[in-house]
Amino acid sequence: MKFFADYTNLALIAIALVSGGLLAWPVFKRGGKGLSTMEATQLINRKGAVILDVRSSEEFAGGHLPQARNLPLDDVEGKVAQVIKNKAAPVLIVCKSGQRSAKAQSLLRSLGYAEAFSLQGGLAAWQEAGLPVVK
C-alpha cells in the first residue's frame, strides 16, 4: 500500500493509464482495426463476403477487387440497402487507403450490418500483396 500512497508513483500510474487510453482511442473510435489482406481473402472465400468499394466511380473503373460492388461513400447511407439486402451477410469494405472504408464500416455497423469490415490499407495493400484486381 505504501507504493500507492506515494504521490510520485500515483502520477506515474496516471500517466501510464492516460497514455494507454490515448493509444487505444483510434481503435475504439473507428470500430476496430481493419482486416489484413489475408483475413480479407479468408472472409471472401470462407464466408462469401460481399465486397463494397466506397471509392468514386472513376476510381472504381481504374481497378477494383473481383466481384466488388461500387457505392461511393457519400451514397452509402441512402443506398446500401439496395446493394446489400441481407444485413447478416459479411461485408468487406474497400477504398484506396483504408480511410474511407473505416468511415463506411462505422456507418454500416450503425445501420445494423454487424459483420462489416474495412480492408486495412485499402486497394493499395491488396495490390501490394499481389492479389487480383480487375478493370
Secondary structure, DSSP 8 states (H G I E B T S, - for coil): -HHHHSHHHHHHHHHHHHHHHHHHHHHHHTTS--B-HHHHHHHHHHH--EEEE-S-HHHHHT-B-TT-EE--GGGHHHHHHHH---TTS-EEEE-SSSHHHHHHHHHHHHTT-TTEEEBTTHHHHHHHTT---B-
